Amino acid sequence: MIKAANKAVNQADFMLMKQQGKKIAMITAYDYATAKCVAATEMDIILVGDSLGMVVLGYEDTLQVKMEDIISHAAAVRRGAPEAFIIADMPYLSYHLGDEAAKANAAALIVKGKANAVKLEGGSASRLAAIRAIVDIEIPVCAHLGLTPQSVHRFGGYKVQGKSPEEHEELLVQAQEVQRAGAFMLVLEGIPEQLGKEISEALSIPTIGIGAGRFTDGQVLVYHDLLGYNAQLPKFVKRYAELQKLSSEAIQAYLQEVKDGIFPSQEHTYYPIDKL
């Protein structure tokens, strides 16, 4: 596996990993401390996702996230993981209102946010145009198809996509179109496993699954989901720790020691009275 914490990587490395059948691991991060934790591992990619709106900022969906939010959080992640390959999400309406706006916003994520690449959702004609425009100014684009959270109102909720034969074929075509438009990677979210397999086999660019089954070229999970900070999880998430429970227990222990006069003890005092 490529050691992102110790070696700068690029698009060609991920293409090679797909060709060699090596799985690509991606995780979200939104701040300096989290990025430092990830950078201490051999994680391949950090995604500064607009999911920060829900897991960090407390919004009900991702639609409230603004460009300045992603820029600020991406820059913090870069400070915590100087050598990592970072993909920054383009938030809602940052690429929907014309190619010039899309290019300017993508450039801001690279220049101000210090990301290596950007990610945008959808495979419609306007989204393909945005991909082409951004790639044309030498910014790598990761596409995102299937359950695209910025389309939550159109979908009527967070529902699995591609279940009908018509949707299946449409997503397969869109995947090929985003590749032709110049995307270097494709995130597949919330689709049947068979469709994830077919798309991954049909494309030369790597696919990253989240609720897309076992046969994509890699996987991505939200940091807060896999570490147990969210009470309700989608079926596809595996929880690797229960850090919210541990954190609450530690905070309660601190609170109780303050109330009981146990903390701070003399050993936690810079200059105790008996030293005066």
Number of C-alpha atoms within 10 A of each C-alpha: 11 18 17 24 21 15 14 14 19 16 16 11 13 24 19 13 17 20 13 9 11 15 19 22 19 22 20 26 29 26 21 18 15 16 24 18 12 24 24 14 12 16 19 26 26 27 26 30 24 28 23 23 20 15 19 12 13 11 14 10 16 22 19 15 21 16 19 14 17 25 24 16 20 31 24 21 30 25 16 21 26 20 16 27 23 29 25 29 27 24 26 19 15 19 24 14 11 15 19 13 16 23 21 14 20 31 20 17 26 21 13 15 25 22 27 20 24 26 24 28 25 20 23 12 12 15 21 21 18 25 31 20 19 25 19 12 12 10 21 23 28 26 27 24 22 28 25 20 22 19 16 15 10 8 14 8 11 14 14 16 20 20 13 9 8 10 13 20 14 13 22 21 13 19 28 17 16 27 20 14 20 20 27 22 24 27 26 30 22 22 23 18 15 16 22 30 17 14 23 24 15 12 16 15 25 28 31 26 28 22 23 26 19 14 20 27 27 24 21 21 19 19 20 21 21 18 15 19 18 15 8 8 13 10 7 12 14 13 16 10 14 15 15 15 12 12 12 11 12 12 12 12 12 15 13 13 14 12 10 9 10 11 15 11 10 12 9 9 10 7 10 11 8 6 5 5
